[in-house]
Amino acid sequence: MNFRIFGDNWSKYYKRGFLVAFFVLTFMCVVDQTLNTPIFFSKVNNLSILIFTISTIFFAAIFCGLLSLIYLLIISLLSKK
């Protein structure tokens, strides 16, 4: 177990997971809105759907950041000094 890896790198891993997920989901939403029938997100017609879509993207990005922290914790548990 090498918890120093976790202590030194947790903010990098969280930021990386959050930003990658945020940009990928935002790109998917923009592409999805150009289609006649959206696949992943609802078609934005009013403000409430826009707020729901933005909050979905934001919370999914937070979840992906937390997943990257779990991945880092597993790496730090399995690695030896």
Distance bins in CASP14 RR format, pairs under 12 A and 6 or more apart:
PFRMAT RR
TARGET T0000
AUTHOR 0000-0000-0000
RMODE 2
METHOD distances of the structure
MODEL  1
1 73 0 0 0 0 0 1 0 0 0 0 0
1 74 0 0 0 0 0 1 0 0 0 0 0
1 75 0 0 0 0 0 1 0 0 0 0 0
1 76 1 0 0 1 0 0 0 0 0 0 0
1 77 1 0 1 0 0 0 0 0 0 0 0
1 78 0 0 0 0 1 0 0 0 0 0 0
1 79 1 0 0 1 0 0 0 0 0 0 0
1 80 1 0 0 1 0 0 0 0 0 0 0
1 81 0 0 0 0 1 0 0 0 0 0 0
2 8 0 0 0 0 0 1 0 0 0 0 0
2 9 0 0 0 0 0 1 0 0 0 0 0
2 72 0 0 0 0 0 1 0 0 0 0 0
2 73 0 0 0 0 0 1 0 0 0 0 0
2 74 0 0 0 0 0 1 0 0 0 0 0
2 75 0 0 0 0 1 0 0 0 0 0 0
2 76 1 0 1 0 0 0 0 0 0 0 0
2 77 0 0 0 0 1 0 0 0 0 0 0
2 78 0 0 0 0 1 0 0 0 0 0 0
2 79 1 0 1 0 0 0 0 0 0 0 0
2 80 1 0 0 1 0 0 0 0 0 0 0
2 81 1 0 1 0 0 0 0 0 0 0 0
3 9 0 0 0 0 0 1 0 0 0 0 0
3 10 0 0 0 0 0 1 0 0 0 0 0
3 72 0 0 0 0 0 1 0 0 0 0 0
3 73 0 0 0 0 1 0 0 0 0 0 0
3 75 0 0 0 0 0 1 0 0 0 0 0
3 76 1 0 1 0 0 0 0 0 0 0 0
3 77 0 0 0 0 1 0 0 0 0 0 0
3 78 0 0 0 0 0 1 0 0 0 0 0
3 79 0 0 0 0 1 0 0 0 0 0 0
3 81 0 0 0 0 1 0 0 0 0 0 0
4 10 0 0 0 0 0 1 0 0 0 0 0
4 72 0 0 0 0 0 1 0 0 0 0 0
4 75 0 0 0 0 0 1 0 0 0 0 0
4 76 1 0 0 1 0 0 0 0 0 0 0
4 79 0 0 0 0 1 0 0 0 0 0 0
4 80 0 0 0 0 0 1 0 0 0 0 0
4 81 1 0 0 1 0 0 0 0 0 0 0
5 12 0 0 0 0 0 1 0 0 0 0 0
5 13 0 0 0 0 1 0 0 0 0 0 0
5 71 0 0 0 0 0 1 0 0 0 0 0
5 72 1 0 0 1 0 0 0 0 0 0 0
5 73 0 0 0 0 1 0 0 0 0 0 0
5 74 0 0 0 0 0 1 0 0 0 0 0
5 75 1 0 0 1 0 0 0 0 0 0 0
5 76 1 0 1 0 0 0 0 0 0 0 0
5 77 0 0 0 0 1 0 0 0 0 0 0
5 78 0 0 0 0 0 1 0 0 0 0 0
5 79 1 0 0 1 0 0 0 0 0 0 0
5 80 0 0 0 0 0 1 0 0 0 0 0
5 81 0 0 0 0 1 0 0 0 0 0 0
6 12 0 0 0 0 0 1 0 0 0 0 0
6 13 0 0 0 0 1 0 0 0 0 0 0
6 14 0 0 0 0 0 1 0 0 0 0 0
6 68 0 0 0 0 0 1 0 0 0 0 0
6 69 0 0 0 0 1 0 0 0 0 0 0
6 70 0 0 0 0 0 1 0 0 0 0 0
6 71 0 0 0 0 0 1 0 0 0 0 0
6 72 1 0 1 0 0 0 0 0 0 0 0
6 73 1 0 1 0 0 0 0 0 0 0 0
6 74 0 0 0 0 1 0 0 0 0 0 0
6 75 0 0 0 0 1 0 0 0 0 0 0
6 76 1 0 1 0 0 0 0 0 0 0 0
6 77 0 0 0 0 1 0 0 0 0 0 0
6 78 0 0 0 0 0 1 0 0 0 0 0
6 79 0 0 0 0 1 0 0 0 0 0 0
7 13 0 0 0 0 0 1 0 0 0 0 0
7 14 0 0 0 0 0 1 0 0 0 0 0
7 69 0 0 0 0 0 1 0 0 0 0 0
7 72 0 0 0 0 1 0 0 0 0 0 0
7 73 0 0 0 0 0 1 0 0 0 0 0
7 75 0 0 0 0 0 1 0 0 0 0 0
7 76 1 0 0 1 0 0 0 0 0 0 0
8 72 0 0 0 0 0 1 0 0 0 0 0
8 76 0 0 0 0 1 0 0 0 0 0 0
9 15 0 0 0 0 0 1 0 0 0 0 0
9 16 0 0 0 0 1 0 0 0 0 0 0
9 68 0 0 0 0 0 1 0 0 0 0 0
9 69 0 0 0 0 1 0 0 0 0 0 0
9 71 0 0 0 0 0 1 0 0 0 0 0
9 72 1 0 0 1 0 0 0 0 0 0 0
9 73 0 0 0 0 0 1 0 0 0 0 0
9 75 0 0 0 0 1 0 0 0 0 0 0
9 76 0 0 0 0 1 0 0 0 0 0 0
9 79 0 0 0 0 0 1 0 0 0 0 0
10 16 0 0 0 0 0 1 0 0 0 0 0
10 17 0 0 0 0 0 1 0 0 0 0 0
10 65 0 0 0 0 0 1 0 0 0 0 0
10 66 0 0 0 0 0 1 0 0 0 0 0
10 68 0 0 0 0 1 0 0 0 0 0 0
10 69 1 0 0 1 0 0 0 0 0 0 0
10 70 0 0 0 0 0 1 0 0 0 0 0
10 71 0 0 0 0 0 1 0 0 0 0 0
10 72 1 0 0 1 0 0 0 0 0 0 0
10 73 0 0 0 0 1 0 0 0 0 0 0
10 75 0 0 0 0 0 1 0 0 0 0 0
10 76 0 0 0 0 1 0 0 0 0 0 0
11 17 0 0 0 0 0 1 0 0 0 0 0
11 18 0 0 0 0 0 1 0 0 0 0 0
11 65 0 0 0 0 0 1 0 0 0 0 0
11 68 0 0 0 0 0 1 0 0 0 0 0
11 69 0 0 0 0 1 0 0 0 0 0 0
11 72 0 0 0 0 0 1 0 0 0 0 0
12 18 0 0 0 0 0 1 0 0 0 0 0
12 19 0 0 0 0 0 1 0 0 0 0 0
12 65 0 0 0 0 0 1 0 0 0 0 0
12 68 0 0 0 0 1 0 0 0 0 0 0
12 69 0 0 0 0 0 1 0 0 0 0 0
12 72 0 0 0 0 1 0 0 0 0 0 0
13 19 0 0 0 0 0 1 0 0 0 0 0
13 20 0 0 0 0 0 1 0 0 0 0 0
13 64 0 0 0 0 0 1 0 0 0 0 0
13 65 1 0 0 1 0 0 0 0 0 0 0
13 66 0 0 0 0 0 1 0 0 0 0 0
13 67 0 0 0 0 1 0 0 0 0 0 0
13 68 1 0 1 0 0 0 0 0 0 0 0
13 69 1 0 1 0 0 0 0 0 0 0 0
13 70 0 0 0 0 1 0 0 0 0 0 0
13 71 1 0 0 1 0 0 0 0 0 0 0
13 72 1 0 1 0 0 0 0 0 0 0 0
13 73 0 0 0 0 1 0 0 0 0 0 0
13 74 0 0 0 0 0 1 0 0 0 0 0
13 75 0 0 0 0 1 0 0 0 0 0 0
13 76 0 0 0 0 0 1 0 0 0 0 0
14 20 0 0 0 0 0 1 0 0 0 0 0
14 21 0 0 0 0 0 1 0 0 0 0 0
14 61 0 0 0 0 0 1 0 0 0 0 0
14 62 0 0 0 0 1 0 0 0 0 0 0
14 63 0 0 0 0 0 1 0 0 0 0 0
14 64 0 0 0 0 1 0 0 0 0 0 0
14 65 1 0 1 0 0 0 0 0 0 0 0
14 66 1 0 0 1 0 0 0 0 0 0 0
14 67 0 0 0 0 1 0 0 0 0 0 0
14 68 1 0 0 1 0 0 0 0 0 0 0
14 69 1 0 1 0 0 0 0 0 0 0 0
14 70 0 0 0 0 0 1 0 0 0 0 0
14 71 0 0 0 0 0 1 0 0 0 0 0
14 72 0 0 0 0 1 0 0 0 0 0 0
14 73 0 0 0 0 0 1 0 0 0 0 0
15 21 0 0 0 0 0 1 0 0 0 0 0
15 22 0 0 0 0 0 1 0 0 0 0 0
15 61 0 0 0 0 0 1 0 0 0 0 0
15 62 0 0 0 0 0 1 0 0 0 0 0
15 64 0 0 0 0 0 1 0 0 0 0 0
15 65 0 0 0 0 1 0 0 0 0 0 0
15 68 0 0 0 0 1 0 0 0 0 0 0
15 69 0 0 0 0 0 1 0 0 0 0 0
15 72 0 0 0 0 0 1 0 0 0 0 0
16 22 0 0 0 0 0 1 0 0 0 0 0
16 23 0 0 0 0 0 1 0 0 0 0 0
16 61 0 0 0 0 0 1 0 0 0 0 0
16 64 0 0 0 0 1 0 0 0 0 0 0
16 65 1 0 0 1 0 0 0 0 0 0 0
16 67 0 0 0 0 0 1 0 0 0 0 0
16 68 1 0 0 1 0 0 0 0 0 0 0
16 69 0 0 0 0 0 1 0 0 0 0 0
16 71 0 0 0 0 0 1 0 0 0 0 0
16 72 0 0 0 0 1 0 0 0 0 0 0
17 23 0 0 0 0 0 1 0 0 0 0 0
17 24 0 0 0 0 1 0 0 0 0 0 0
17 25 0 0 0 0 0 1 0 0 0 0 0
17 60 0 0 0 0 0 1 0 0 0 0 0
17 61 1 0 0 1 0 0 0 0 0 0 0
17 62 0 0 0 0 1 0 0 0 0 0 0
17 63 0 0 0 0 1 0 0 0 0 0 0
17 64 1 0 1 0 0 0 0 0 0 0 0
17 65 1 0 1 0 0 0 0 0 0 0 0
17 66 0 0 0 0 1 0 0 0 0 0 0
17 67 1 0 0 1 0 0 0 0 0 0 0
17 68 1 0 1 0 0 0 0 0 0 0 0
17 69 0 0 0 0 1 0 0 0 0 0 0
17 70 0 0 0 0 0 1 0 0 0 0 0
17 71 0 0 0 0 1 0 0 0 0 0 0
17 72 0 0 0 0 0 1 0 0 0 0 0
18 24 0 0 0 0 0 1 0 0 0 0 0
18 25 0 0 0 0 0 1 0 0 0 0 0
18 57 0 0 0 0 0 1 0 0 0 0 0
18 58 0 0 0 0 1 0 0 0 0 0 0
18 59 0 0 0 0 0 1 0 0 0 0 0
18 60 0 0 0 0 1 0 0 0 0 0 0
18 61 1 0 1 0 0 0 0 0 0 0 0
18 62 1 0 0 1 0 0 0 0 0 0 0
18 63 0 0 0 0 1 0 0 0 0 0 0
18 64 1 0 0 1 0 0 0 0 0 0 0
18 65 1 0 1 0 0 0 0 0 0 0 0
18 66 0 0 0 0 1 0 0 0 0 0 0
18 67 0 0 0 0 0 1 0 0 0 0 0
18 68 1 0 0 1 0 0 0 0 0 0 0
18 69 0 0 0 0 0 1 0 0 0 0 0
19 25 0 0 0 0 0 1 0 0 0 0 0
19 26 0 0 0 0 0 1 0 0 0 0 0
19 61 1 0 0 1 0 0 0 0 0 0 0
19 62 0 0 0 0 0 1 0 0 0 0 0
19 64 0 0 0 0 1 0 0 0 0 0 0
19 65 0 0 0 0 1 0 0 0 0 0 0
19 68 0 0 0 0 0 1 0 0 0 0 0
20 26 0 0 0 0 0 1 0 0 0 0 0
20 27 0 0 0 0 0 1 0 0 0 0 0
20 60 0 0 0 0 0 1 0 0 0 0 0
20 61 0 0 0 0 1 0 0 0 0 0 0
20 64 1 0 0 1 0 0 0 0 0 0 0
20 65 0 0 0 0 1 0 0 0 0 0 0
20 67 0 0 0 0 0 1 0 0 0 0 0
20 68 0 0 0 0 1 0 0 0 0 0 0
21 27 0 0 0 0 0 1 0 0 0 0 0
21 28 0 0 0 0 0 1 0 0 0 0 0
21 56 0 0 0 0 0 1 0 0 0 0 0
21 57 0 0 0 0 1 0 0 0 0 0 0
21 58 0 0 0 0 1 0 0 0 0 0 0
21 59 0 0 0 0 0 1 0 0 0 0 0
21 60 1 0 0 1 0 0 0 0 0 0 0
21 61 1 0 1 0 0 0 0 0 0 0 0
21 62 0 0 0 0 1 0 0 0 0 0 0
21 63 1 0 0 1 0 0 0 0 0 0 0
21 64 1 1 0 0 0 0 0 0 0 0 0
21 65 1 0 0 1 0 0 0 0 0 0 0
21 66 0 0 0 0 0 1 0 0 0 0 0
21 67 0 0 0 0 1 0 0 0 0 0 0
21 68 0 0 0 0 1 0 0 0 0 0 0
22 28 0 0 0 0 0 1 0 0 0 0 0
22 29 0 0 0 0 0 1 0 0 0 0 0
22 54 0 0 0 0 0 1 0 0 0 0 0
22 56 0 0 0 0 0 1 0 0 0 0 0
22 57 1 0 0 1 0 0 0 0 0 0 0
22 58 1 0 0 1 0 0 0 0 0 0 0
22 59 0 0 0 0 0 1 0 0 0 0 0
22 60 0 0 0 0 1 0 0 0 0 0 0
22 61 1 1 0 0 0 0 0 0 0 0 0
22 62 0 0 0 0 1 0 0 0 0 0 0
22 63 0 0 0 0 0 1 0 0 0 0 0
22 64 0 0 0 0 1 0 0 0 0 0 0
22 65 0 0 0 0 1 0 0 0 0 0 0
23 29 0 0 0 0 0 1 0 0 0 0 0
23 30 0 0 0 0 0 1 0 0 0 0 0
23 57 0 0 0 0 1 0 0 0 0 0 0
23 60 0 0 0 0 0 1 0 0 0 0 0
23 61 0 0 0 0 1 0 0 0 0 0 0
23 64 0 0 0 0 0 1 0 0 0 0 0
24 30 0 0 0 0 0 1 0 0 0 0 0
24 31 0 0 0 0 0 1 0 0 0 0 0
24 40 0 0 0 0 0 1 0 0 0 0 0
24 57 0 0 0 0 1 0 0 0 0 0 0
24 60 0 0 0 0 1 0 0 0 0 0 0
24 61 0 0 0 0 1 0 0 0 0 0 0
24 64 0 0 0 0 1 0 0 0 0 0 0
25 31 0 0 0 0 0 1 0 0 0 0 0
25 32 0 0 0 0 1 0 0 0 0 0 0
25 40 0 0 0 0 1 0 0 0 0 0 0
25 41 0 0 0 0 1 0 0 0 0 0 0
25 53 0 0 0 0 1 0 0 0 0 0 0
25 54 0 0 0 0 0 1 0 0 0 0 0
25 55 0 0 0 0 0 1 0 0 0 0 0
25 56 0 0 0 0 1 0 0 0 0 0 0
25 57 1 0 1 0 0 0 0 0 0 0 0
25 58 0 0 0 0 1 0 0 0 0 0 0
25 59 0 0 0 0 0 1 0 0 0 0 0
25 60 1 0 1 0 0 0 0 0 0 0 0
25 61 1 0 0 1 0 0 0 0 0 0 0
25 62 0 0 0 0 0 1 0 0 0 0 0
25 63 0 0 0 0 0 1 0 0 0 0 0
25 64 0 0 0 0 1 0 0 0 0 0 0
26 32 0 0 0 0 0 1 0 0 0 0 0
26 33 0 0 0 0 0 1 0 0 0 0 0
26 40 0 0 0 0 0 1 0 0 0 0 0
26 41 0 0 0 0 0 1 0 0 0 0 0
26 53 0 0 0 0 1 0 0 0 0 0 0
26 54 0 0 0 0 1 0 0 0 0 0 0
26 56 0 0 0 0 0 1 0 0 0 0 0
26 57 1 0 0 1 0 0 0 0 0 0 0
26 58 0 0 0 0 1 0 0 0 0 0 0
26 60 0 0 0 0 0 1 0 0 0 0 0
26 61 0 0 0 0 1 0 0 0 0 0 0
27 33 0 0 0 0 0 1 0 0 0 0 0
27 34 0 0 0 0 0 1 0 0 0 0 0
27 40 0 0 0 0 0 1 0 0 0 0 0
27 41 0 0 0 0 0 1 0 0 0 0 0
27 57 0 0 0 0 0 1 0 0 0 0 0
28 34 0 0 0 0 0 1 0 0 0 0 0
28 35 0 0 0 0 0 1 0 0 0 0 0
28 38 0 0 0 0 1 0 0 0 0 0 0
28 39 0 0 0 0 1 0 0 0 0 0 0
28 40 1 0 1 0 0 0 0 0 0 0 0
28 41 1 0 0 1 0 0 0 0 0 0 0
28 53 0 0 0 0 0 1 0 0 0 0 0
28 56 0 0 0 0 0 1 0 0 0 0 0
28 57 0 0 0 0 1 0 0 0 0 0 0
28 60 0 0 0 0 0 1 0 0 0 0 0
28 61 0 0 0 0 0 1 0 0 0 0 0
29 35 0 0 0 0 0 1 0 0 0 0 0
29 38 0 0 0 0 1 0 0 0 0 0 0
29 39 0 0 0 0 0 1 0 0 0 0 0
29 40 1 0 0 1 0 0 0 0 0 0 0
29 41 1 0 1 0 0 0 0 0 0 0 0
29 42 0 0 0 0 1 0 0 0 0 0 0
29 43 0 0 0 0 0 1 0 0 0 0 0
29 44 0 0 0 0 1 0 0 0 0 0 0
29 49 0 0 0 0 0 1 0 0 0 0 0
29 50 0 0 0 0 0 1 0 0 0 0 0
29 52 0 0 0 0 0 1 0 0 0 0 0
29 53 1 0 0 1 0 0 0 0 0 0 0
29 54 0 0 0 0 1 0 0 0 0 0 0
29 56 0 0 0 0 1 0 0 0 0 0 0
29 57 1 0 0 1 0 0 0 0 0 0 0
29 58 0 0 0 0 0 1 0 0 0 0 0
29 60 0 0 0 0 0 1 0 0 0 0 0
29 61 0 0 0 0 0 1 0 0 0 0 0
30 38 0 0 0 0 0 1 0 0 0 0 0
30 40 0 0 0 0 0 1 0 0 0 0 0
30 41 0 0 0 0 1 0 0 0 0 0 0
30 44 0 0 0 0 0 1 0 0 0 0 0
30 53 0 0 0 0 0 1 0 0 0 0 0
30 57 0 0 0 0 0 1 0 0 0 0 0
31 38 0 0 0 0 1 0 0 0 0 0 0
31 39 0 0 0 0 1 0 0 0 0 0 0
31 40 0 0 0 0 1 0 0 0 0 0 0
31 41 0 0 0 0 1 0 0 0 0 0 0
32 38 1 0 1 0 0 0 0 0 0 0 0
32 39 1 0 1 0 0 0 0 0 0 0 0
32 40 1 0 1 0 0 0 0 0 0 0 0
32 41 1 0 1 0 0 0 0 0 0 0 0
32 42 0 0 0 0 1 0 0 0 0 0 0
32 43 0 0 0 0 1 0 0 0 0 0 0
32 44 0 0 0 0 1 0 0 0 0 0 0
32 53 0 0 0 0 1 0 0 0 0 0 0
32 56 0 0 0 0 0 1 0 0 0 0 0
32 57 0 0 0 0 0 1 0 0 0 0 0
33 39 0 0 0 0 0 1 0 0 0 0 0
33 40 0 0 0 0 1 0 0 0 0 0 0
33 41 1 0 0 1 0 0 0 0 0 0 0
33 42 0 0 0 0 1 0 0 0 0 0 0
33 43 1 0 0 1 0 0 0 0 0 0 0
33 44 1 0 0 1 0 0 0 0 0 0 0
33 45 0 0 0 0 0 1 0 0 0 0 0
33 49 0 0 0 0 0 1 0 0 0 0 0
33 50 0 0 0 0 0 1 0 0 0 0 0
33 53 0 0 0 0 1 0 0 0 0 0 0
34 41 0 0 0 0 0 1 0 0 0 0 0
34 43 0 0 0 0 0 1 0 0 0 0 0
34 44 0 0 0 0 0 1 0 0 0 0 0
35 41 0 0 0 0 0 1 0 0 0 0 0
35 42 0 0 0 0 0 1 0 0 0 0 0
35 43 0 0 0 0 1 0 0 0 0 0 0
36 43 0 0 0 0 1 0 0 0 0 0 0
37 43 0 0 0 0 1 0 0 0 0 0 0
38 44 0 0 0 0 1 0 0 0 0 0 0
38 45 0 0 0 0 0 1 0 0 0 0 0
38 49 0 0 0 0 0 1 0 0 0 0 0
38 53 0 0 0 0 1 0 0 0 0 0 0
40 53 0 0 0 0 1 0 0 0 0 0 0
40 56 0 0 0 0 1 0 0 0 0 0 0
40 57 0 0 0 0 0 1 0 0 0 0 0
40 60 0 0 0 0 0 1 0 0 0 0 0
41 49 0 0 0 0 1 0 0 0 0 0 0
41 50 0 0 0 0 0 1 0 0 0 0 0
41 52 0 0 0 0 1 0 0 0 0 0 0
41 53 1 0 1 0 0 0 0 0 0 0 0
41 54 0 0 0 0 0 1 0 0 0 0 0
41 55 0 0 0 0 0 1 0 0 0 0 0
41 56 1 0 0 1 0 0 0 0 0 0 0
41 57 0 0 0 0 1 0 0 0 0 0 0
41 60 0 0 0 0 0 1 0 0 0 0 0
42 48 0 0 0 0 0 1 0 0 0 0 0
42 49 1 0 1 0 0 0 0 0 0 0 0
42 50 0 0 0 0 1 0 0 0 0 0 0
42 51 0 0 0 0 0 1 0 0 0 0 0
42 52 1 0 0 1 0 0 0 0 0 0 0
42 53 1 0 0 1 0 0 0 0 0 0 0
42 54 0 0 0 0 0 1 0 0 0 0 0
42 56 0 0 0 0 1 0 0 0 0 0 0
43 49 1 0 0 1 0 0 0 0 0 0 0
43 50 0 0 0 0 0 1 0 0 0 0 0
43 52 0 0 0 0 0 1 0 0 0 0 0
43 53 0 0 0 0 1 0 0 0 0 0 0
44 50 1 0 1 0 0 0 0 0 0 0 0
44 51 0 0 0 0 1 0 0 0 0 0 0
44 52 0 0 0 0 1 0 0 0 0 0 0
44 53 1 0 0 1 0 0 0 0 0 0 0
44 54 0 0 0 0 1 0 0 0 0 0 0
44 56 0 0 0 0 0 1 0 0 0 0 0
44 57 0 0 0 0 0 1 0 0 0 0 0
45 52 0 0 0 0 0 1 0 0 0 0 0
45 53 0 0 0 0 0 1 0 0 0 0 0
46 52 0 0 0 0 0 1 0 0 0 0 0
46 53 0 0 0 0 0 1 0 0 0 0 0
47 53 0 0 0 0 0 1 0 0 0 0 0
47 54 0 0 0 0 0 1 0 0 0 0 0
48 54 0 0 0 0 0 1 0 0 0 0 0
48 55 0 0 0 0 0 1 0 0 0 0 0
49 55 0 0 0 0 0 1 0 0 0 0 0
49 56 0 0 0 0 0 1 0 0 0 0 0
50 56 0 0 0 0 0 1 0 0 0 0 0
50 57 0 0 0 0 0 1 0 0 0 0 0
51 57 0 0 0 0 0 1 0 0 0 0 0
51 58 0 0 0 0 0 1 0 0 0 0 0
52 58 0 0 0 0 0 1 0 0 0 0 0
52 59 0 0 0 0 0 1 0 0 0 0 0
53 59 0 0 0 0 0 1 0 0 0 0 0
53 60 0 0 0 0 0 1 0 0 0 0 0
54 60 0 0 0 0 0 1 0 0 0 0 0
54 61 0 0 0 0 0 1 0 0 0 0 0
55 61 0 0 0 0 0 1 0 0 0 0 0
55 62 0 0 0 0 0 1 0 0 0 0 0
56 62 0 0 0 0 0 1 0 0 0 0 0
56 63 0 0 0 0 0 1 0 0 0 0 0
57 63 0 0 0 0 0 1 0 0 0 0 0
57 64 0 0 0 0 0 1 0 0 0 0 0
58 64 0 0 0 0 0 1 0 0 0 0 0
58 65 0 0 0 0 0 1 0 0 0 0 0
59 65 0 0 0 0 0 1 0 0 0 0 0
59 66 0 0 0 0 0 1 0 0 0 0 0
60 66 0 0 0 0 0 1 0 0 0 0 0
60 67 0 0 0 0 0 1 0 0 0 0 0
61 67 0 0 0 0 0 1 0 0 0 0 0
61 68 0 0 0 0 0 1 0 0 0 0 0
62 68 0 0 0 0 0 1 0 0 0 0 0
62 69 0 0 0 0 0 1 0 0 0 0 0
63 69 0 0 0 0 0 1 0 0 0 0 0
63 70 0 0 0 0 0 1 0 0 0 0 0
64 70 0 0 0 0 0 1 0 0 0 0 0
64 71 0 0 0 0 0 1 0 0 0 0 0
65 71 0 0 0 0 1 0 0 0 0 0 0
65 72 0 0 0 0 1 0 0 0 0 0 0
66 72 0 0 0 0 0 1 0 0 0 0 0
66 73 0 0 0 0 0 1 0 0 0 0 0
67 73 0 0 0 0 0 1 0 0 0 0 0
67 74 0 0 0 0 0 1 0 0 0 0 0
68 74 0 0 0 0 0 1 0 0 0 0 0
68 75 0 0 0 0 0 1 0 0 0 0 0
69 75 0 0 0 0 0 1 0 0 0 0 0
69 76 0 0 0 0 0 1 0 0 0 0 0
70 76 0 0 0 0 0 1 0 0 0 0 0
70 77 0 0 0 0 0 1 0 0 0 0 0
71 77 0 0 0 0 0 1 0 0 0 0 0
71 78 0 0 0 0 0 1 0 0 0 0 0
72 78 0 0 0 0 0 1 0 0 0 0 0
72 79 0 0 0 0 0 1 0 0 0 0 0
73 79 0 0 0 0 0 1 0 0 0 0 0
END
